[in-house]
């Protein structure tokens, strides 16, 4: 399962989904786009581990709370 992080998703996303992958990305990041194919395959094979995509430009505060400094992360 892959879904996008949105404001109504609890800020404590790791509490709600303790076994998840947070994919911090930007639309202008070519490596992020390449990584998406791998994450899509992973999500299909492991439905118990949701992949939550976080747009770093739209959710700067959330991104900073995870100390993201480079992409892809």
LOROVEX-401803 format. One record per residue: x, y, z of N, C-alpha, C, O, CB in turn; residue in one letter; residue number from 1. Coordinates in steps of 0.02 Angstrom, whole numbers, plus 50000, padded with zeros to 5 digits. Atoms other than C-alpha are relative to their C-alpha. Glycine has a CB too. Layout:
! LOROVEX-401803
{n_X X&n_Y Y&n_Z Z&ca_X X&ca_Y Y&ca_Z Z&c_X X&c_Y Y&c_Z Z&o_X X&o_Y Y&o_Z Z&cb_X X&cb_Y Y&cb_Z Z&type a&seq NUM}
...
! end
This chain:
! LOROVEX-401803
{n_X 50043&n_Y 49942&n_Z 50000&ca_X 50000&ca_Y 50000&ca_Z 50000&c_X 50045&c_Y 50062&c_Z 50000&o_X 50089&o_Y 50069&o_Z 50043&cb_X 49951&cb_Y 50000&cb_Z 50061&type x&seq 1}
{n_X 49965&n_Y 49937&n_Z 50003&ca_X 50069&ca_Y 50169&ca_Z 49949&c_X 49949&c_Y 50056&c_Z 50004&o_X 49899&o_Y 50055&o_Z 49967&cb_X 50044&cb_Y 50006&cb_Z 49934&type x&seq 2}
{n_X 50044&n_Y 49942&n_Z 49999&ca_X 49986&ca_Y 50331&ca_Z 49998&c_X 50040&c_Y 50062&c_Z 50018&o_X 50095&o_Y 50057&o_Z 50045&cb_X 49942&cb_Y 49990&cb_Z 50048&type x&seq 3}
{n_X 49967&n_Y 49937&n_Z 49988&ca_X 50031&ca_Y 50513&ca_Z 50012&c_X 49984&c_Y 50026&c_Z 50070&o_X 49928&o_Y 50019&o_Z 50094&cb_X 49980&cb_Y 50052&cb_Z 49948&type x&seq 4}
{n_X 50010&n_Y 49968&n_Z 49936&ca_X 50055&ca_Y 50601&ca_Z 50177&c_X 49956&c_Y 50062&c_Z 49989&o_X 49967&o_Y 50101&o_Z 49943&cb_X 50068&cb_Y 50020&cb_Z 50033&type x&seq 5}
{n_X 50044&n_Y 49942&n_Z 50002&ca_X 49917&ca_Y 50729&ca_Z 50206&c_X 49991&c_Y 50027&c_Z 50070&o_X 50004&o_Y 49992&o_Z 50119&cb_X 49931&cb_Y 49983&cb_Z 49967&type x&seq 6}
{n_X 50006&n_Y 49967&n_Z 49935&ca_X 49878&ca_Y 50850&ca_Z 50346&c_X 49959&c_Y 49960&c_Z 50050&o_X 49974&o_Y 49960&o_Z 50110&cb_X 49970&cb_Y 50067&cb_Z 49992&type x&seq 7}
{n_X 50043&n_Y 50035&n_Z 49952&ca_X 49742&ca_Y 50741&ca_Z 50421&c_X 50029&c_Y 49933&c_Z 50022&o_X 50002&o_Y 49901&o_Z 50067&cb_X 49933&cb_Y 49989&cb_Z 49970&type x&seq 8}
{n_X 49966&n_Y 50059&n_Z 49975&ca_X 49862&ca_Y 50595&ca_Z 50438&c_X 50035&c_Y 50022&c_Z 50064&o_X 50072&o_Y 50072&o_Z 50065&cb_X 50051&cb_Y 49971&cb_Z 49947&type x&seq 9}
{n_X 49973&n_Y 49981&n_Z 49934&ca_X 49913&ca_Y 50599&ca_Z 50621&c_X 50074&c_Y 50016&c_Z 49996&o_X 50112&o_Y 49980&o_Z 49963&cb_X 49988&cb_Y 49944&cb_Z 50050&type x&seq 10}
{n_X 49929&n_Y 49980&n_Z 50000&ca_X 50079&ca_Y 50689&ca_Z 50649&c_X 50043&c_Y 49944&c_Z 50028&o_X 50102&o_Y 49939&o_Z 50011&cb_X 50009&cb_Y 50064&cb_Z 50040&type x&seq 11}
{n_X 49963&n_Y 50057&n_Z 49973&ca_X 50132&ca_Y 50535&ca_Z 50748&c_X 49990&c_Y 49940&c_Z 49955&o_X 49967&o_Y 49887&o_Z 49977&cb_X 49977&cb_Y 49984&cb_Z 50073&type x&seq 12}
{n_X 50012&n_Y 50052&n_Z 50050&ca_X 50126&ca_Y 50431&ca_Z 50590&c_X 50035&c_Y 49935&c_Z 50018&o_X 50009&o_Y 49882&o_Z 50003&cb_X 50023&cb_Y 50024&cb_Z 49932&type x&seq 13}
{n_X 49965&n_Y 50061&n_Z 49981&ca_X 50253&ca_Y 50309&ca_Z 50659&c_X 49966&c_Y 49964&c_Z 50058&o_X 49977&o_Y 49904&o_Z 50068&cb_X 50072&cb_Y 50016&cb_Z 50018&type x&seq 14}
{n_X 50040&n_Y 50033&n_Z 49949&ca_X 50137&ca_Y 50275&ca_Z 50806&c_X 49942&c_Y 49964&c_Z 49967&o_X 49924&o_Y 49908&o_Z 49986&cb_X 49975&cb_Y 50051&cb_Z 50052&type x&seq 15}
{n_X 50058&n_Y 50030&n_Z 50034&ca_X 49991&ca_Y 50242&ca_Z 50690&c_X 50022&c_Y 49942&c_Z 49956&o_X 49987&o_Y 49891&o_Z 49952&cb_X 49965&cb_Y 50054&cb_Z 49957&type x&seq 16}
{n_X 49972&n_Y 50053&n_Z 50043&ca_X 50098&ca_Y 50137&ca_Z 50571&c_X 50071&c_Y 49986&c_Z 50022&o_X 50119&o_Y 50011&o_Z 49992&cb_X 49998&cb_Y 50022&cb_Z 49925&type x&seq 17}
{n_X 49932&n_Y 50012&n_Z 49975&ca_X 50246&ca_Y 50070&ca_Z 50671&c_X 50045&c_Y 49964&c_Z 49950&o_X 50106&o_Y 49971&o_Z 49954&cb_X 49996&cb_Y 49960&cb_Z 50064&type x&seq 18}
{n_X 49962&n_Y 50034&n_Z 50052&ca_X 50300&ca_Y 49962&ca_Z 50524&c_X 49984&c_Y 50032&c_Z 49933&o_X 49941&o_Y 50008&o_Z 49896&cb_X 49985&cb_Y 49923&cb_Z 49999&type x&seq 19}
{n_X 50013&n_Y 49965&n_Z 50062&ca_X 50306&ca_Y 50083&ca_Z 50380&c_X 50066&c_Y 50028&c_Z 49972&o_X 50117&o_Y 50029&o_Z 50005&cb_X 49949&cb_Y 50057&cb_Z 50010&type x&seq 20}
{n_X 49944&n_Y 49965&n_Z 50032&ca_X 50424&ca_Y 50168&ca_Z 50258&c_X 49975&c_Y 50070&c_Z 49985&o_X 49925&o_Y 50079&o_Z 49951&cb_X 50025&cb_Y 49963&cb_Z 49935&type x&seq 21}
{n_X 50014&n_Y 49930&n_Z 50017&ca_X 50421&ca_Y 50357&ca_Z 50250&c_X 50047&c_Y 50019&c_Z 49943&o_X 50108&o_Y 50018&o_Z 49951&cb_X 50009&cb_Y 50048&cb_Z 50062&type x&seq 22}
{n_X 49961&n_Y 49982&n_Z 50059&ca_X 50478&ca_Y 50411&ca_Z 50078&c_X 49997&c_Y 50076&c_Z 49992&o_X 49947&o_Y 50103&o_Z 49967&cb_X 49974&cb_Y 49964&cb_Z 49936&type x&seq 23}
{n_X 49997&n_Y 49928&n_Z 50007&ca_X 50530&ca_Y 50594&ca_Z 50084&c_X 50026&c_Y 50015&c_Z 49929&o_X 50078&o_Y 49990&o_Z 49909&cb_X 50047&cb_Y 50033&cb_Z 50054&type x&seq 24}
{n_X 49983&n_Y 49989&n_Z 50070&ca_X 50535&ca_Y 50660&ca_Z 49905&c_X 49984&c_Y 50072&c_Z 49980&o_X 49949&o_Y 50109&o_Z 50015&cb_X 49962&cb_Y 49951&cb_Z 49955&type x&seq 25}
{n_X 50018&n_Y 49937&n_Z 50033&ca_X 50527&ca_Y 50813&ca_Z 49794&c_X 49988&c_Y 49984&c_Z 49926&o_X 50021&o_Y 49941&o_Z 49898&cb_X 50056&cb_Y 50055&cb_Z 50008&type x&seq 26}
{n_X 50017&n_Y 50012&n_Z 50070&ca_X 50451&ca_Y 50820&ca_Z 49620&c_X 50060&c_Y 50010&c_Z 49954&o_X 50064&o_Y 49979&o_Z 49901&cb_X 49943&cb_Y 50044&cb_Z 49978&type x&seq 27}
{n_X 49943&n_Y 49985&n_Z 50042&ca_X 50614&ca_Y 50889&ca_Z 49550&c_X 50058&c_Y 49951&c_Z 50009&o_X 50110&o_Y 49958&o_Z 49977&cb_X 50024&cb_Y 50070&cb_Z 50013&type x&seq 28}
{n_X 49946&n_Y 50047&n_Z 49984&ca_X 50719&ca_Y 50743&ca_Z 49619&c_X 49995&c_Y 49938&c_Z 49955&o_X 49950&o_Y 49897&o_Z 49962&cb_X 49996&cb_Y 49979&cb_Z 50074&type x&seq 29}
{n_X 49999&n_Y 50057&n_Z 50045&ca_X 50763&ca_Y 50618&ca_Z 49482&c_X 50011&c_Y 49934&c_Z 50036&o_X 49981&o_Y 49884&o_Z 50018&cb_X 50053&cb_Y 50009&cb_Z 49949&type x&seq 30}
{n_X 49987&n_Y 50062&n_Z 49962&ca_X 50831&ca_Y 50490&ca_Z 49606&c_X 49937&c_Y 49978&c_Z 50038&o_X 49926&o_Y 49918&o_Z 50047&cb_X 50059&cb_Y 50011&cb_Z 50048&type x&seq 31}
{n_X 50062&n_Y 50016&n_Z 49964&ca_X 50666&ca_Y 50500&ca_Z 49703&c_X 49953&c_Y 49963&c_Z 49953&o_X 49919&o_Y 49916&o_Z 49973&cb_X 49966&cb_Y 50064&cb_Z 50028&type x&seq 32}
{n_X 50043&n_Y 50032&n_Z 50049&ca_X 50573&ca_Y 50453&ca_Z 49544&c_X 50023&c_Y 49929&c_Z 49985&o_X 49982&o_Y 49884&o_Z 49977&cb_X 49997&cb_Y 50041&cb_Z 49935&type x&seq 33}
{n_X 49973&n_Y 50067&n_Z 50010&ca_X 50689&ca_Y 50305&ca_Z 49516&c_X 49985&c_Y 49955&c_Z 50059&o_X 49969&o_Y 49896&o_Z 50050&cb_X 50075&cb_Y 50003&cb_Z 49988&type x&seq 34}
{n_X 50013&n_Y 50038&n_Z 49939&ca_X 50665&ca_Y 50248&ca_Z 49695&c_X 49927&c_Y 49979&c_Z 50004&o_X 49911&o_Y 49927&o_Z 50034&cb_X 50019&cb_Y 50040&cb_Z 50061&type x&seq 35}
{n_X 50071&n_Y 50015&n_Z 49997&ca_X 50476&ca_Y 50251&ca_Z 49673&c_X 49984&c_Y 49931&c_Z 49972&o_X 49942&o_Y 49895&o_Z 49999&cb_X 49960&cb_Y 50053&cb_Z 49963&type x&seq 36}
{n_X 50012&n_Y 50067&n_Z 50030&ca_X 50482&ca_Y 50096&ca_Z 49561&c_X 50015&c_Y 49945&c_Z 50050&o_X 49977&o_Y 49897&o_Z 50056&cb_X 50042&cb_Y 49991&cb_Z 49936&type x&seq 37}
{n_X 49981&n_Y 50049&n_Z 49950&ca_X 50572&ca_Y 49998&ca_Z 49696&c_X 49948&c_Y 49999&c_Z 50057&o_X 49927&o_Y 49946&o_Z 50079&cb_X 50070&cb_Y 50015&cb_Z 50027&type x&seq 38}
{n_X 50048&n_Y 49996&n_Z 49945&ca_X 50453&ca_Y 50060&ca_Z 49832&c_X 49932&c_Y 49971&c_Z 49980&o_X 49898&o_Y 49941&o_Z 50021&cb_X 49992&cb_Y 50072&cb_Z 50024&type x&seq 39}
{n_X 50063&n_Y 50027&n_Z 50025&ca_X 50302&ca_Y 50014&ca_Z 49725&c_X 50002&c_Y 49923&c_Z 50002&o_X 49955&o_Y 49891&o_Z 50024&cb_X 49986&cb_Y 50025&cb_Z 49929&type x&seq 40}
{n_X 49992&n_Y 50073&n_Z 49998&ca_X 50367&ca_Y 49836&ca_Z 49705&c_X 50001&c_Y 49975&c_Z 50072&o_X 49969&o_Y 49924&o_Z 50088&cb_X 50065&cb_Y 49979&cb_Z 49964&type x&seq 41}
{n_X 49997&n_Y 50019&n_Z 49929&ca_X 50406&ca_Y 49827&ca_Z 49891&c_X 49930&c_Y 50000&c_Z 50030&o_X 49911&o_Y 49952&o_Z 50065&cb_X 50046&cb_Y 50047&cb_Z 50040&type x&seq 42}
{n_X 50067&n_Y 49994&n_Z 49973&ca_X 50230&ca_Y 49885&ca_Z 49936&c_X 49955&c_Y 49943&c_Z 49976&o_X 49913&o_Y 49918&o_Z 50014&cb_X 49969&cb_Y 50067&cb_Z 49982&type x&seq 43}
{n_X 50040&n_Y 50056&n_Z 50027&ca_X 50152&ca_Y 49753&ca_Z 49823&c_X 50018&c_Y 49934&c_Z 50034&o_X 49974&o_Y 49893&o_Z 50046&cb_X 50010&cb_Y 49995&cb_Z 49925&type x&seq 44}
{n_X 49977&n_Y 50063&n_Z 49970&ca_X 50257&ca_Y 49615&ca_Z 49902&c_X 49989&c_Y 49998&c_Z 50075&o_X 49984&o_Y 49944&o_Z 50105&cb_X 50073&cb_Y 49989&cb_Z 49985&type x&seq 45}
{n_X 50005&n_Y 49996&n_Z 49927&ca_X 50238&ca_Y 49675&ca_Z 50082&c_X 49942&c_Y 50046&c_Z 50019&o_X 49953&o_Y 50102&o_Z 50041&cb_X 50066&cb_Y 50026&cb_Z 50031&type x&seq 46}
{n_X 50058&n_Y 49957&n_Z 49986&ca_X 50060&ca_Y 49740&ca_Z 50109&c_X 49994&c_Y 50022&c_Z 50072&o_X 49957&o_Y 50069&o_Z 50087&cb_X 49938&cb_Y 49964&cb_Z 49980&type x&seq 47}
{n_X 50003&n_Y 49980&n_Z 49930&ca_X 50087&ca_Y 49750&ca_Z 50297&c_X 50047&c_Y 50058&c_Z 50017&o_X 50048&o_Y 50081&o_Z 50074&cb_X 50017&cb_Y 49941&cb_Z 50044&type x&seq 48}
{n_X 49954&n_Y 49945&n_Z 49991&ca_X 50219&ca_Y 49885&ca_Z 50274&c_X 49981&c_Y 50057&c_Z 49952&o_X 50007&o_Y 50059&o_Z 49896&cb_X 50074&cb_Y 49977&cb_Z 49989&type x&seq 49}
{n_X 50019&n_Y 49947&n_Z 50045&ca_X 50137&ca_Y 50040&ca_Z 50202&c_X 50058&c_Y 50047&c_Z 49984&o_X 50101&o_Y 50059&o_Z 50026&cb_X 49942&cb_Y 50040&cb_Z 50029&type x&seq 50}
{n_X 49952&n_Y 49950&n_Z 50021&ca_X 50243&ca_Y 50163&ca_Z 50105&c_X 49964&c_Y 50067&c_Z 49999&o_X 49915&o_Y 50076&o_Z 49963&cb_X 50032&cb_Y 49983&cb_Z 49929&type x&seq 51}
{n_X 50031&n_Y 49934&n_Z 49995&ca_X 50199&ca_Y 50342&ca_Z 50149&c_X 50046&c_Y 50051&c_Z 49968&o_X 50100&o_Y 50065&o_Z 49992&cb_X 49986&cb_Y 50018&cb_Z 50075&type x&seq 52}
{n_X 49960&n_Y 49951&n_Z 50036&ca_X 50261&ca_Y 50471&ca_Z 50025&c_X 49988&c_Y 50069&c_Z 50030&o_X 49931&o_Y 50090&o_Z 50041&cb_X 49981&cb_Y 49999&cb_Z 49924&type x&seq 53}
{n_X 50004&n_Y 49934&n_Z 49969&ca_X 50300&ca_Y 50641&ca_Z 50101&c_X 50034&c_Y 50051&c_Z 49954&o_X 50095&o_Y 50047&o_Z 49943&cb_X 50034&cb_Y 50000&cb_Z 50071&type x&seq 54}
{n_X 49973&n_Y 49946&n_Z 50043&ca_X 50322&ca_Y 50792&ca_Z 49986&c_X 50034&c_Y 50051&c_Z 50046&o_X 50001&o_Y 50084&o_Z 50086&cb_X 49943&cb_Y 50034&cb_Z 49957&type x&seq 55}
{n_X 49963&n_Y 49957&n_Z 49953&ca_X 50459&ca_Y 50891&ca_Z 50073&c_X 49983&c_Y 50073&c_Z 49992&o_X 49990&o_Y 50112&o_Z 50040&cb_X 50074&cb_Y 49990&cb_Z 49990&type x&seq 56}
{n_X 50016&n_Y 49930&n_Z 50011&ca_X 50404&ca_Y 51054&ca_Z 49995&c_X 49931&c_Y 50018&c_Z 50030&o_X 49921&o_Y 50074&o_Z 50052&cb_X 50001&cb_Y 50017&cb_Z 49926&type x&seq 57}
{n_X 50067&n_Y 49987&n_Z 49973&ca_X 50223&ca_Y 51037&ca_Z 50052&c_X 49997&c_Y 49991&c_Z 50076&o_X 49956&o_Y 50022&o_Z 50109&cb_X 49949&cb_Y 49953&cb_Z 49967&type x&seq 58}
{n_X 50002&n_Y 50016&n_Z 49929&ca_X 50262&ca_Y 50970&ca_Z 50226&c_X 50069&c_Y 50011&c_Z 50032&o_X 50100&o_Y 49964&o_Z 50058&cb_X 49977&cb_Y 49927&cb_Z 50011&type x&seq 59}
{n_X 49933&n_Y 49983&n_Z 49975&ca_X 50420&ca_Y 51060&ca_Z 50280&c_X 50008&c_Y 49986&c_Z 50074&o_X 50060&o_Y 49959&o_Z 50095&cb_X 50014&cb_Y 50073&cb_Z 49987&type x&seq 60}
{n_X 49994&n_Y 50011&n_Z 49928&ca_X 50385&ca_Y 51052&ca_Z 50467&c_X 50005&c_Y 49926&c_Z 50016&o_X 50046&o_Y 49905&o_Z 50057&cb_X 49941&cb_Y 50030&cb_Z 50037&type x&seq 61}
{n_X 49998&n_Y 50072&n_Z 49989&ca_X 50350&ca_Y 50865&ca_Z 50462&c_X 50068&c_Y 49972&c_Z 49978&o_X 50098&o_Y 49931&o_Z 50013&cb_X 49943&cb_Y 49965&cb_Z 49962&type x&seq 62}
{n_X 49935&n_Y 50022&n_Z 50025&ca_X 50507&ca_Y 50838&ca_Z 50358&c_X 50056&c_Y 50018&c_Z 50048&o_X 50099&o_Y 49977&o_Z 50062&cb_X 50014&cb_Y 50031&cb_Z 49931&type x&seq 63}
{n_X 49949&n_Y 49978&n_Z 49953&ca_X 50612&ca_Y 50939&ca_Z 50479&c_X 49998&c_Y 49960&c_Z 50065&o_X 50050&o_Y 49950&o_Z 50096&cb_X 49992&cb_Y 50074&cb_Z 50016&type x&seq 64}
{n_X 50005&n_Y 50038&n_Z 49938&ca_X 50546&ca_Y 50838&ca_Z 50626&c_X 50037&c_Y 49933&c_Z 49994&o_X 50053&o_Y 49902&o_Z 50045&cb_X 49926&cb_Y 49987&cb_Z 50017&type x&seq 65}
{n_X 49961&n_Y 50060&n_Z 50011&ca_X 50636&ca_Y 50688&ca_Z 50548&c_X 50072&c_Y 50015&c_Z 49980&o_X 50111&o_Y 49971&o_Z 49962&cb_X 49967&cb_Y 49956&cb_Z 49946&type x&seq 66}
{n_X 49931&n_Y 49977&n_Z 50014&ca_X 50795&ca_Y 50790&ca_Z 50517&c_X 50024&c_Y 49978&c_Z 49930&o_X 50082&o_Y 49958&o_Z 49922&cb_X 50047&cb_Y 49972&cb_Z 50054&type x&seq 67}
{n_X 49982&n_Y 50017&n_Z 50069&ca_X 50793&ca_Y 50755&ca_Z 50329&c_X 50044&c_Y 50055&c_Z 49973&o_X 50026&o_Y 50114&o_Z 49974&cb_X 49936&cb_Y 49990&cb_Z 49955&type x&seq 68}
{n_X 49953&n_Y 49951&n_Z 50026&ca_X 50943&ca_Y 50839&ca_Z 50250&c_X 50017&c_Y 49988&c_Z 49927&o_X 50042&o_Y 50034&o_Z 49894&cb_X 50062&cb_Y 50000&cb_Z 50041&type x&seq 69}
{n_X 49983&n_Y 50017&n_Z 50069&ca_X 50964&ca_Y 50750&ca_Z 50082&c_X 49944&c_Y 49958&c_Z 49969&o_X 49907&o_Y 49924&o_Z 50005&cb_X 50067&cb_Y 49963&cb_Z 49996&type x&seq 70}
{n_X 50048&n_Y 50042&n_Z 50035&ca_X 50855&ca_Y 50669&ca_Z 49951&c_X 50036&c_Y 49953&c_Z 49953&o_X 50091&o_Y 49969&o_Z 49929&cb_X 49949&cb_Y 50042&cb_Z 49960&type x&seq 71}
{n_X 50059&n_Y 50028&n_Z 49968&ca_X 50804&ca_Y 50536&ca_Z 49922&c_X 50017&c_Y 49975&c_Z 50070&o_X 50073&o_Y 49955&o_Z 50084&cb_X 49970&cb_Y 49944&cb_Z 49958&type x&seq 72}
{n_X 49992&n_Y 50025&n_Z 49931&ca_X 50779&ca_Y 50486&ca_Z 50104&c_X 49945&c_Y 49951&c_Z 50014&o_X 49942&o_Y 49923&o_Z 50069&cb_X 49999&cb_Y 50058&cb_Z 50052&type x&seq 73}
! end
